[in-house]
Amino acid sequence: MITFKLKDDTAETQEVTATTRDILNWERTTKGKSFGGLMDNQEIGDFYKIAFFAAKRTIGFAGTQQEFEQRYDLEFEVEEEADPTPAVP
């Protein structure tokens, strides 16, 4: 759903993809947050938390969220699903 490039100060880059499991984990641990709100507000702190969950799950990042934020810069694109509503002719 969201692919993150994690770039540290040595310019080493790793890529992780946050899936619905990571987004669900973010929603459950962050009061008042929802995926719809994420798309509307796009606050960088929310993306960092989601990337942190994805990095723990996929590459085994073992540090704290604060350590993650201090270690990596993020580059990302949000893959939005196509609108299922047919166009009106």
Gaussian input, Z-matrix of N, CA and C with variables (Angstrom, degrees):
# hf/3-21g

backbone

0 1
 N
 C     1     B1
 C     2     B2     1     A1
 N     3     B3     2     A2     1     D1
 C     4     B4     3     A3     2     D2
 C     5     B5     4     A4     3     D3
 N     6     B6     5     A5     4     D4
 C     7     B7     6     A6     5     D5
 C     8     B8     7     A7     6     D6
 N     9     B9     8     A8     7     D7
 C    10    B10     9     A9     8     D8
 C    11    B11    10    A10     9     D9
 N    12    B12    11    A11    10    D10
 C    13    B13    12    A12    11    D11
 C    14    B14    13    A13    12    D12
 N    15    B15    14    A14    13    D13
 C    16    B16    15    A15    14    D14
 C    17    B17    16    A16    15    D15
 N    18    B18    17    A17    16    D16
 C    19    B19    18    A18    17    D17
 C    20    B20    19    A19    18    D18
 N    21    B21    20    A20    19    D19
 C    22    B22    21    A21    20    D20
 C    23    B23    22    A22    21    D21
 N    24    B24    23    A23    22    D22
 C    25    B25    24    A24    23    D23
 C    26    B26    25    A25    24    D24
 N    27    B27    26    A26    25    D25
 C    28    B28    27    A27    26    D26
 C    29    B29    28    A28    27    D27
 N    30    B30    29    A29    28    D28
 C    31    B31    30    A30    29    D29
 C    32    B32    31    A31    30    D30
 N    33    B33    32    A32    31    D31
 C    34    B34    33    A33    32    D32
 C    35    B35    34    A34    33    D33
 N    36    B36    35    A35    34    D34
 C    37    B37    36    A36    35    D35
 C    38    B38    37    A37    36    D36
 N    39    B39    38    A38    37    D37
 C    40    B40    39    A39    38    D38
 C    41    B41    40    A40    39    D39
 N    42    B42    41    A41    40    D40
 C    43    B43    42    A42    41    D41
 C    44    B44    43    A43    42    D42
 N    45    B45    44    A44    43    D43
 C    46    B46    45    A45    44    D44
 C    47    B47    46    A46    45    D45
 N    48    B48    47    A47    46    D46
 C    49    B49    48    A48    47    D47
 C    50    B50    49    A49    48    D48
 N    51    B51    50    A50    49    D49
 C    52    B52    51    A51    50    D50
 C    53    B53    52    A52    51    D51
 N    54    B54    53    A53    52    D52
 C    55    B55    54    A54    53    D53
 C    56    B56    55    A55    54    D54
 N    57    B57    56    A56    55    D55
 C    58    B58    57    A57    56    D56
 C    59    B59    58    A58    57    D57
 N    60    B60    59    A59    58    D58
 C    61    B61    60    A60    59    D59
 C    62    B62    61    A61    60    D60
 N    63    B63    62    A62    61    D61
 C    64    B64    63    A63    62    D62
 C    65    B65    64    A64    63    D63
 N    66    B66    65    A65    64    D64
 C    67    B67    66    A66    65    D65
 C    68    B68    67    A67    66    D66
 N    69    B69    68    A68    67    D67
 C    70    B70    69    A69    68    D68
 C    71    B71    70    A70    69    D69
 N    72    B72    71    A71    70    D70
 C    73    B73    72    A72    71    D71
 C    74    B74    73    A73    72    D72
 N    75    B75    74    A74    73    D73
 C    76    B76    75    A75    74    D74
 C    77    B77    76    A76    75    D75
 N    78    B78    77    A77    76    D76
 C    79    B79    78    A78    77    D77
 C    80    B80    79    A79    78    D78
 N    81    B81    80    A80    79    D79
 C    82    B82    81    A81    80    D80
 C    83    B83    82    A82    81    D81
 N    84    B84    83    A83    82    D82
 C    85    B85    84    A84    83    D83
 C    86    B86    85    A85    84    D84
 N    87    B87    86    A86    85    D85
 C    88    B88    87    A87    86    D86
 C    89    B89    88    A88    87    D87
 N    90    B90    89    A89    88    D88
 C    91    B91    90    A90    89    D89
 C    92    B92    91    A91    90    D90
 N    93    B93    92    A92    91    D91
 C    94    B94    93    A93    92    D92
 C    95    B95    94    A94    93    D93
 N    96    B96    95    A95    94    D94
 C    97    B97    96    A96    95    D95
 C    98    B98    97    A97    96    D96
 N    99    B99    98    A98    97    D97
 C   100   B100    99    A99    98    D98
 C   101   B101   100   A100    99    D99
 N   102   B102   101   A101   100   D100
 C   103   B103   102   A102   101   D101
 C   104   B104   103   A103   102   D102
 N   105   B105   104   A104   103   D103
 C   106   B106   105   A105   104   D104
 C   107   B107   106   A106   105   D105
 N   108   B108   107   A107   106   D106
 C   109   B109   108   A108   107   D107
 C   110   B110   109   A109   108   D108
 N   111   B111   110   A110   109   D109
 C   112   B112   111   A111   110   D110
 C   113   B113   112   A112   111   D111
 N   114   B114   113   A113   112   D112
 C   115   B115   114   A114   113   D113
 C   116   B116   115   A115   114   D114
 N   117   B117   116   A116   115   D115
 C   118   B118   117   A117   116   D116
 C   119   B119   118   A118   117   D117
 N   120   B120   119   A119   118   D118
 C   121   B121   120   A120   119   D119
 C   122   B122   121   A121   120   D120
 N   123   B123   122   A122   121   D121
 C   124   B124   123   A123   122   D122
 C   125   B125   124   A124   123   D123
 N   126   B126   125   A125   124   D124
 C   127   B127   126   A126   125   D125
 C   128   B128   127   A127   126   D126
 N   129   B129   128   A128   127   D127
 C   130   B130   129   A129   128   D128
 C   131   B131   130   A130   129   D129
 N   132   B132   131   A131   130   D130
 C   133   B133   132   A132   131   D131
 C   134   B134   133   A133   132   D132
 N   135   B135   134   A134   133   D133
 C   136   B136   135   A135   134   D134
 C   137   B137   136   A136   135   D135
 N   138   B138   137   A137   136   D136
 C   139   B139   138   A138   137   D137
 C   140   B140   139   A139   138   D138
 N   141   B141   140   A140   139   D139
 C   142   B142   141   A141   140   D140
 C   143   B143   142   A142   141   D141
 N   144   B144   143   A143   142   D142
 C   145   B145   144   A144   143   D143
 C   146   B146   145   A145   144   D144
 N   147   B147   146   A146   145   D145
 C   148   B148   147   A147   146   D146
 C   149   B149   148   A148   147   D147
 N   150   B150   149   A149   148   D148
 C   151   B151   150   A150   149   D149
 C   152   B152   151   A151   150   D150
 N   153   B153   152   A152   151   D151
 C   154   B154   153   A153   152   D152
 C   155   B155   154   A154   153   D153
 N   156   B156   155   A155   154   D154
 C   157   B157   156   A156   155   D155
 C   158   B158   157   A157   156   D156
 N   159   B159   158   A158   157   D157
 C   160   B160   159   A159   158   D158
 C   161   B161   160   A160   159   D159
 N   162   B162   161   A161   160   D160
 C   163   B163   162   A162   161   D161
 C   164   B164   163   A163   162   D162
 N   165   B165   164   A164   163   D163
 C   166   B166   165   A165   164   D164
 C   167   B167   166   A166   165   D165
 N   168   B168   167   A167   166   D166
 C   169   B169   168   A168   167   D167
 C   170   B170   169   A169   168   D168
 N   171   B171   170   A170   169   D169
 C   172   B172   171   A171   170   D170
 C   173   B173   172   A172   171   D171
 N   174   B174   173   A173   172   D172
 C   175   B175   174   A174   173   D173
 C   176   B176   175   A175   174   D174
 N   177   B177   176   A176   175   D175
 C   178   B178   177   A177   176   D176
 C   179   B179   178   A178   177   D177
 N   180   B180   179   A179   178   D178
 C   181   B181   180   A180   179   D179
 C   182   B182   181   A181   180   D180
 N   183   B183   182   A182   181   D181
 C   184   B184   183   A183   182   D182
 C   185   B185   184   A184   183   D183
 N   186   B186   185   A185   184   D184
 C   187   B187   186   A186   185   D185
 C   188   B188   187   A187   186   D186
 N   189   B189   188   A188   187   D187
 C   190   B190   189   A189   188   D188
 C   191   B191   190   A190   189   D189
 N   192   B192   191   A191   190   D190
 C   193   B193   192   A192   191   D191
 C   194   B194   193   A193   192   D192
 N   195   B195   194   A194   193   D193
 C   196   B196   195   A195   194   D194
 C   197   B197   196   A196   195   D195
 N   198   B198   197   A197   196   D196
 C   199   B199   198   A198   197   D197
 C   200   B200   199   A199   198   D198
 N   201   B201   200   A200   199   D199
 C   202   B202   201   A201   200   D200
 C   203   B203   202   A202   201   D201
 N   204   B204   203   A203   202   D202
 C   205   B205   204   A204   203   D203
 C   206   B206   205   A205   204   D204
 N   207   B207   206   A206   205   D205
 C   208   B208   207   A207   206   D206
 C   209   B209   208   A208   207   D207
 N   210   B210   209   A209   208   D208
 C   211   B211   210   A210   209   D209
 C   212   B212   211   A211   210   D210
 N   213   B213   212   A212   211   D211
 C   214   B214   213   A213   212   D212
 C   215   B215   214   A214   213   D213
 N   216   B216   215   A215   214   D214
 C   217   B217   216   A216   215   D215
 C   218   B218   217   A217   216   D216
 N   219   B219   218   A218   217   D217
 C   220   B220   219   A219   218   D218
 C   221   B221   220   A220   219   D219
 N   222   B222   221   A221   220   D220
 C   223   B223   222   A222   221   D221
 C   224   B224   223   A223   222   D222
 N   225   B225   224   A224   223   D223
 C   226   B226   225   A225   224   D224
 C   227   B227   226   A226   225   D225
 N   228   B228   227   A227   226   D226
 C   229   B229   228   A228   227   D227
 C   230   B230   229   A229   228   D228
 N   231   B231   230   A230   229   D229
 C   232   B232   231   A231   230   D230
 C   233   B233   232   A232   231   D231
 N   234   B234   233   A233   232   D232
 C   235   B235   234   A234   233   D233
 C   236   B236   235   A235   234   D234
 N   237   B237   236   A236   235   D235
 C   238   B238   237   A237   236   D236
 C   239   B239   238   A238   237   D237
 N   240   B240   239   A239   238   D238
 C   241   B241   240   A240   239   D239
 C   242   B242   241   A241   240   D240
 N   243   B243   242   A242   241   D241
 C   244   B244   243   A243   242   D242
 C   245   B245   244   A244   243   D243
 N   246   B246   245   A245   244   D244
 C   247   B247   246   A246   245   D245
 C   248   B248   247   A247   246   D246
 N   249   B249   248   A248   247   D247
 C   250   B250   249   A249   248   D248
 C   251   B251   250   A250   249   D249
 N   252   B252   251   A251   250   D250
 C   253   B253   252   A252   251   D251
 C   254   B254   253   A253   252   D252
 N   255   B255   254   A254   253   D253
 C   256   B256   255   A255   254   D254
 C   257   B257   256   A256   255   D255
 N   258   B258   257   A257   256   D256
 C   259   B259   258   A258   257   D257
 C   260   B260   259   A259   258   D258
 N   261   B261   260   A260   259   D259
 C   262   B262   261   A261   260   D260
 C   263   B263   262   A262   261   D261
 N   264   B264   263   A263   262   D262
 C   265   B265   264   A264   263   D263
 C   266   B266   265   A265   264   D264

   B1=1.4448
   B2=1.5258
   B3=1.3466
   B4=1.4585
   B5=1.5253
   B6=1.3163
   B7=1.4517
   B8=1.5184
   B9=1.3319
   B10=1.4627
   B11=1.5149
   B12=1.3252
   B13=1.4559
   B14=1.5223
   B15=1.3272
   B16=1.4550
   B17=1.5123
   B18=1.3193
   B19=1.4603
   B20=1.5243
   B21=1.3507
   B22=1.4599
   B23=1.5282
   B24=1.3235
   B25=1.4662
   B26=1.5242
   B27=1.3178
   B28=1.4662
   B29=1.5180
   B30=1.3214
   B31=1.4644
   B32=1.5237
   B33=1.3412
   B34=1.4611
   B35=1.5231
   B36=1.3270
   B37=1.4557
   B38=1.5200
   B39=1.3237
   B40=1.4562
   B41=1.5100
   B42=1.3183
   B43=1.4592
   B44=1.5216
   B45=1.3261
   B46=1.4634
   B47=1.5180
   B48=1.3142
   B49=1.4579
   B50=1.5175
   B51=1.3184
   B52=1.4588
   B53=1.5247
   B54=1.3154
   B55=1.4594
   B56=1.5246
   B57=1.2961
   B58=1.4626
   B59=1.5186
   B60=1.3416
   B61=1.4678
   B62=1.5198
   B63=1.3290
   B64=1.4692
   B65=1.5279
   B66=1.3110
   B67=1.4682
   B68=1.5251
   B69=1.3223
   B70=1.4623
   B71=1.5284
   B72=1.3181
   B73=1.4620
   B74=1.5273
   B75=1.3265
   B76=1.4738
   B77=1.5305
   B78=1.3500
   B79=1.4697
   B80=1.5247
   B81=1.3201
   B82=1.4669
   B83=1.5282
   B84=1.3199
   B85=1.4602
   B86=1.5287
   B87=1.3214
   B88=1.4597
   B89=1.5265
   B90=1.3018
   B91=1.4605
   B92=1.5288
   B93=1.3271
   B94=1.4570
   B95=1.5230
   B96=1.3320
   B97=1.4639
   B98=1.5261
   B99=1.3280
   B100=1.4603
   B101=1.5214
   B102=1.3160
   B103=1.4570
   B104=1.5285
   B105=1.3235
   B106=1.4649
   B107=1.5183
   B108=1.3149
   B109=1.4597
   B110=1.5165
   B111=1.3304
   B112=1.4642
   B113=1.5211
   B114=1.3044
   B115=1.4616
   B116=1.5217
   B117=1.3367
   B118=1.4617
   B119=1.5289
   B120=1.3383
   B121=1.4643
   B122=1.5178
   B123=1.3114
   B124=1.4622
   B125=1.5222
   B126=1.3337
   B127=1.4622
   B128=1.5267
   B129=1.3132
   B130=1.4620
   B131=1.5211
   B132=1.3177
   B133=1.4622
   B134=1.5194
   B135=1.3210
   B136=1.4622
   B137=1.5238
   B138=1.3209
   B139=1.4649
   B140=1.5271
   B141=1.3358
   B142=1.4644
   B143=1.5298
   B144=1.3215
   B145=1.4646
   B146=1.5250
   B147=1.3117
   B148=1.4587
   B149=1.5264
   B150=1.3231
   B151=1.4698
   B152=1.5249
   B153=1.3217
   B154=1.4607
   B155=1.5214
   B156=1.3319
   B157=1.4630
   B158=1.5310
   B159=1.3266
   B160=1.4682
   B161=1.5333
   B162=1.3293
   B163=1.4680
   B164=1.5279
   B165=1.3201
   B166=1.4604
   B167=1.5277
   B168=1.3217
   B169=1.4534
   B170=1.5260
   B171=1.3240
   B172=1.4671
   B173=1.5186
   B174=1.3311
   B175=1.4699
   B176=1.5189
   B177=1.3242
   B178=1.4527
   B179=1.5112
   B180=1.3509
   B181=1.4602
   B182=1.5210
   B183=1.3395
   B184=1.4559
   B185=1.5268
   B186=1.3289
   B187=1.4562
   B188=1.5144
   B189=1.3238
   B190=1.4619
   B191=1.5314
   B192=1.3069
   B193=1.4624
   B194=1.5272
   B195=1.3178
   B196=1.4644
   B197=1.5287
   B198=1.3220
   B199=1.4638
   B200=1.5309
   B201=1.3188
   B202=1.4646
   B203=1.5295
   B204=1.3268
   B205=1.4640
   B206=1.5230
   B207=1.3313
   B208=1.4638
   B209=1.5210
   B210=1.3124
   B211=1.4691
   B212=1.5217
   B213=1.3339
   B214=1.4591
   B215=1.5300
   B216=1.3278
   B217=1.4568
   B218=1.5272
   B219=1.3272
   B220=1.4615
   B221=1.5178
   B222=1.3144
   B223=1.4590
   B224=1.5155
   B225=1.3308
   B226=1.4661
   B227=1.5165
   B228=1.3230
   B229=1.4588
   B230=1.5113
   B231=1.2960
   B232=1.4514
   B233=1.5174
   B234=1.3303
   B235=1.4613
   B236=1.5180
   B237=1.3186
   B238=1.4610
   B239=1.5173
   B240=1.3174
   B241=1.4498
   B242=1.5222
   B243=1.3290
   B244=1.4662
   B245=1.5166
   B246=1.3130
   B247=1.4626
   B248=1.5174
   B249=1.3477
   B250=1.4624
   B251=1.5256
   B252=1.3258
   B253=1.4632
   B254=1.5131
   B255=1.3430
   B256=1.4682
   B257=1.5279
   B258=1.3126
   B259=1.4711
   B260=1.5187
   B261=1.3213
   B262=1.4568
   B263=1.5250
   B264=1.3350
   B265=1.4821
   B266=1.5054
   A1=112.16
   A2=116.61
   A3=120.10
   A4=107.30
   A5=116.73
   A6=121.07
   A7=108.77
   A8=115.19
   A9=122.06
   A10=109.63
   A11=116.68
   A12=121.93
   A13=105.65
   A14=115.52
   A15=121.93
   A16=107.64
   A17=116.92
   A18=121.32
   A19=109.03
   A20=115.80
   A21=118.88
   A22=110.24
   A23=117.42
   A24=121.87
   A25=113.78
   A26=117.37
   A27=120.59
   A28=111.23
   A29=117.45
   A30=125.67
   A31=112.36
   A32=116.70
   A33=119.49
   A34=107.72
   A35=115.82
   A36=121.04
   A37=110.65
   A38=115.54
   A39=122.62
   A40=107.16
   A41=115.85
   A42=119.70
   A43=109.07
   A44=115.26
   A45=121.88
   A46=108.28
   A47=115.64
   A48=120.60
   A49=109.18
   A50=115.39
   A51=121.02
   A52=108.19
   A53=114.74
   A54=120.38
   A55=109.30
   A56=115.77
   A57=119.96
   A58=111.70
   A59=118.35
   A60=120.68
   A61=111.07
   A62=116.49
   A63=120.22
   A64=110.59
   A65=116.37
   A66=120.11
   A67=110.45
   A68=117.15
   A69=120.81
   A70=110.40
   A71=117.13
   A72=121.45
   A73=110.27
   A74=117.19
   A75=121.91
   A76=110.47
   A77=117.10
   A78=120.10
   A79=111.38
   A80=116.83
   A81=121.23
   A82=112.70
   A83=117.82
   A84=120.50
   A85=113.07
   A86=116.93
   A87=120.51
   A88=108.24
   A89=116.40
   A90=122.50
   A91=112.12
   A92=115.36
   A93=121.67
   A94=115.57
   A95=117.68
   A96=120.31
   A97=110.49
   A98=115.47
   A99=121.52
   A100=108.70
   A101=115.71
   A102=120.14
   A103=110.86
   A104=117.33
   A105=120.62
   A106=111.69
   A107=116.84
   A108=121.35
   A109=111.88
   A110=116.58
   A111=120.99
   A112=110.01
   A113=116.91
   A114=120.69
   A115=111.13
   A116=116.88
   A117=120.36
   A118=112.46
   A119=117.03
   A120=121.39
   A121=114.55
   A122=117.56
   A123=124.77
   A124=112.93
   A125=115.87
   A126=122.04
   A127=108.90
   A128=117.53
   A129=122.24
   A130=112.01
   A131=117.96
   A132=120.67
   A133=112.16
   A134=116.49
   A135=120.41
   A136=110.59
   A137=117.23
   A138=120.27
   A139=110.96
   A140=116.87
   A141=119.55
   A142=110.85
   A143=116.96
   A144=119.61
   A145=110.68
   A146=117.70
   A147=120.81
   A148=110.36
   A149=117.12
   A150=121.02
   A151=110.24
   A152=117.31
   A153=121.85
   A154=110.56
   A155=117.18
   A156=120.34
   A157=110.86
   A158=117.15
   A159=120.85
   A160=110.77
   A161=117.17
   A162=120.62
   A163=111.05
   A164=117.78
   A165=120.67
   A166=109.90
   A167=116.32
   A168=121.17
   A169=112.42
   A170=118.30
   A171=120.02
   A172=115.12
   A173=118.49
   A174=119.02
   A175=112.40
   A176=116.28
   A177=120.60
   A178=115.23
   A179=117.55
   A180=119.35
   A181=108.27
   A182=116.62
   A183=120.62
   A184=114.01
   A185=118.21
   A186=120.49
   A187=112.26
   A188=114.92
   A189=121.43
   A190=109.84
   A191=115.52
   A192=119.45
   A193=110.26
   A194=117.26
   A195=120.38
   A196=110.78
   A197=117.86
   A198=121.25
   A199=111.01
   A200=115.83
   A201=121.20
   A202=110.11
   A203=116.61
   A204=121.75
   A205=111.80
   A206=116.87
   A207=120.80
   A208=112.19
   A209=117.43
   A210=121.00
   A211=113.77
   A212=117.78
   A213=120.55
   A214=114.11
   A215=114.31
   A216=121.93
   A217=105.60
   A218=116.12
   A219=120.23
   A220=111.15
   A221=114.79
   A222=122.91
   A223=104.88
   A224=116.47
   A225=117.55
   A226=111.52
   A227=112.78
   A228=122.12
   A229=107.45
   A230=116.04
   A231=120.84
   A232=107.76
   A233=116.03
   A234=120.49
   A235=107.66
   A236=115.58
   A237=119.23
   A238=108.70
   A239=114.55
   A240=120.22
   A241=108.86
   A242=115.15
   A243=120.37
   A244=110.00
   A245=116.71
   A246=121.84
   A247=108.47
   A248=117.95
   A249=120.37
   A250=113.90
   A251=116.92
   A252=120.60
   A253=110.28
   A254=117.59
   A255=118.77
   A256=111.16
   A257=115.20
   A258=120.64
   A259=109.79
   A260=115.96
   A261=121.60
   A262=108.18
   A263=117.45
   A264=119.51
   A265=113.38
   D1=-49.91
   D2=176.96
   D3=-128.86
   D4=120.57
   D5=178.24
   D6=-100.19
   D7=126.87
   D8=-178.94
   D9=-111.79
   D10=135.65
   D11=166.67
   D12=-99.96
   D13=122.16
   D14=179.82
   D15=-100.52
   D16=118.45
   D17=-176.73
   D18=-119.48
   D19=122.37
   D20=179.06
   D21=-94.13
   D22=-177.64
   D23=-174.88
   D24=-68.11
   D25=-16.67
   D26=177.10
   D27=-89.33
   D28=3.83
   D29=-178.51
   D30=73.23
   D31=10.37
   D32=173.64
   D33=-71.87
   D34=135.48
   D35=-176.51
   D36=-121.00
   D37=136.72
   D38=172.05
   D39=-125.85
   D40=153.33
   D41=-179.74
   D42=-120.78
   D43=134.46
   D44=174.96
   D45=-132.45
   D46=150.15
   D47=176.78
   D48=-117.61
   D49=123.05
   D50=176.25
   D51=-82.84
   D52=128.79
   D53=178.56
   D54=-105.01
   D55=-176.70
   D56=178.82
   D57=-59.55
   D58=-28.58
   D59=177.82
   D60=-63.70
   D61=-41.41
   D62=179.68
   D63=-69.20
   D64=-39.60
   D65=179.68
   D66=-68.06
   D67=-39.31
   D68=176.01
   D69=-62.57
   D70=-43.21
   D71=177.50
   D72=-59.78
   D73=-42.86
   D74=177.60
   D75=-61.92
   D76=-46.19
   D77=179.61
   D78=-60.63
   D79=-42.08
   D80=-176.86
   D81=-71.29
   D82=-25.54
   D83=-176.31
   D84=-104.75
   D85=1.10
   D86=-178.17
   D87=-127.59
   D88=105.31
   D89=-174.92
   D90=-56.03
   D91=128.94
   D92=174.01
   D93=78.54
   D94=8.54
   D95=-178.07
   D96=-99.44
   D97=145.79
   D98=176.36
   D99=-144.78
   D100=158.68
   D101=-179.93
   D102=-60.77
   D103=-40.63
   D104=177.50
   D105=-60.13
   D106=-42.17
   D107=177.21
   D108=-65.98
   D109=-35.32
   D110=177.60
   D111=-60.75
   D112=-43.42
   D113=-178.70
   D114=-68.16
   D115=-33.51
   D116=-179.87
   D117=-77.03
   D118=-43.25
   D119=-172.60
   D120=-94.13
   D121=-34.53
   D122=179.62
   D123=44.88
   D124=60.00
   D125=176.71
   D126=-83.50
   D127=130.92
   D128=-174.30
   D129=-60.97
   D130=-34.95
   D131=178.80
   D132=-60.63
   D133=-35.95
   D134=177.53
   D135=-66.75
   D136=-41.68
   D137=178.94
   D138=-65.42
   D139=-37.55
   D140=176.81
   D141=-61.91
   D142=-42.15
   D143=-179.11
   D144=-66.27
   D145=-40.89
   D146=177.94
   D147=-65.17
   D148=-43.25
   D149=178.43
   D150=-62.86
   D151=-37.81
   D152=177.29
   D153=-59.83
   D154=-47.78
   D155=178.31
   D156=-61.51
   D157=-41.42
   D158=179.81
   D159=-65.73
   D160=-40.03
   D161=-179.92
   D162=-67.17
   D163=-38.52
   D164=176.48
   D165=-62.30
   D166=-42.80
   D167=-175.60
   D168=-74.32
   D169=-39.59
   D170=-170.55
   D171=-99.47
   D172=-37.03
   D173=-177.87
   D174=-114.43
   D175=3.95
   D176=175.91
   D177=72.57
   D178=29.10
   D179=176.60
   D180=-56.58
   D181=127.67
   D182=-172.29
   D183=-108.84
   D184=-2.18
   D185=-178.14
   D186=-83.83
   D187=-174.99
   D188=177.56
   D189=-82.13
   D190=169.80
   D191=176.71
   D192=-62.74
   D193=-39.01
   D194=178.70
   D195=-63.74
   D196=-41.43
   D197=177.48
   D198=-63.46
   D199=-38.73
   D200=177.04
   D201=-61.30
   D202=-47.80
   D203=-179.06
   D204=-62.84
   D205=-35.44
   D206=-179.94
   D207=-77.53
   D208=-23.22
   D209=-176.94
   D210=-88.32
   D211=-35.19
   D212=-169.69
   D213=-119.05
   D214=142.66
   D215=161.47
   D216=-95.49
   D217=150.08
   D218=-178.39
   D219=-111.37
   D220=140.82
   D221=164.45
   D222=-126.12
   D223=136.54
   D224=-177.56
   D225=-158.65
   D226=159.88
   D227=171.75
   D228=-131.69
   D229=137.68
   D230=177.01
   D231=-93.29
   D232=122.37
   D233=177.86
   D234=-86.68
   D235=107.26
   D236=179.24
   D237=-90.75
   D238=139.86
   D239=179.62
   D240=-70.73
   D241=147.15
   D242=178.31
   D243=-64.85
   D244=145.07
   D245=177.90
   D246=-68.52
   D247=120.06
   D248=-177.94
   D249=-75.33
   D250=-7.30
   D251=-179.75
   D252=-76.38
   D253=123.96
   D254=179.43
   D255=-66.57
   D256=146.18
   D257=178.20
   D258=-67.61
   D259=144.31
   D260=177.74
   D261=-84.13
   D262=126.69
   D263=-179.32
   D264=-70.31

